[in-house]
Amino acid sequence: MIKNLLQQAKSVQDNVQAGIQTVQNNLDVLQVEGKAESGAVKITMNCSYKAIKTDIDPAIIGDKEKFEASLLEAINDATSQCMKKREELMTSAAKGLVGLPPGVKLPFA
């Protein structure tokens, strides 16, 4: 009986580790685009919070304060989108893990 429980626990652990690795790989690839000033400032970021690319309309650069505020707004927009995507991905991955009780939230990276 104990041996069977230990095997089941090991299986759950293996499934969780594989699920975490899959989520991390997906986060590294999944990208979002944060925008500000009606798209004059764009930041592309992966869902591991790494900035990938910027696209900035040169017309906005002349006003330093407006440009800085827009840049921050675009970064915050991308970060917010990443957080939502991460939540969706983790919820989906947790549902796919065999042996976990319903409603369990795992501390994914």
N, C-alpha and C positions, 0 to 999 in steps of 0.2 A: 504494500500500500504506500509506504513512504517513498520507495524507489519510483513508483508510478507518479507520485506528486512531484518529486524532484525532476523527473523527465518532463513533466508538463510545465513546470516552472522554467526549465532550461529552454523549452520550445517557445514559450512566451517571450523570454529574454531575447532569443535569437530573432524572433519576429519583430520585436520592438527595435532592436539594433538595425535590422535591415530596413525597417520603415524610416527610421531617423536618417539613415544614409541616403535613402531615396529622396526624402524631403530636402535634405541639404543639396543634393545634386540638382534638383528641380529649382531651388531658390537661386542657385548660381546662374542658371540659364534664363529663368523667367525675368522679363524686363518690363518696366513701366516708364511712362513719360510724364513728368511734371511740367506744368505750364503756368505762365504768368503773363500779364499784359496782353491778353487775347492771343497768346502763342508767340509773342515777340521774344520771349525767353523760354527755352525748353531745356530740361535736364532729363537724360535717359539714365536710369539706374536699374541694376539688377536687384532682385529681392533678397540679396544678402547685403544690401545697402552699400553697394559699390557703385560710384558714379561712373558711367560708361562714356557718355557723350554730352556735349552741349551744342545748342543751336541758338545763336543770339542775333537778333536783327540789329545791324550796326546803328540804326537810327536811335535806338534806346541808350546807347553807350554815352552819348553826349551829356545826359543828365545823370551825374554820378549817384545822387541820392536815390533817384527813381530806379536806376539800374541795379544798385545794391539791394533795394527793397524787393525788386522783381526777381532777382536771383535767389534771394532767401525764400520768397513765396514759391518759386518753382521747385526748389529743393524740398521744402516742406510738403508741397503737393505730391511730389514723387515718393517721399517717405511715407506719407499717409496711405498712398495707393499700395506701397509695398506691405505695409502692416495689414491691410485688408486681404491682399493676395496670400500672405503668409498664413493668416488665420484660416482662410478657405482651404489652403493646401494641407495644413496640419489637421484640420477637422476631417477632411477627406481621408488622409492617411490613417488617422486614429480609428476611423470606422472600418478600415480594411485589416486591422490587426486582429488576428485570431486569438481568442482566449482572454481578451480584456472585457471587463464588464461595461455595459452601456454607460455613457456619461463620463468616463474617465478621461481627464485631460492630461496629456503628457507634457513634460517640459522640453519641447523641441528647441534646438538651437536657432 
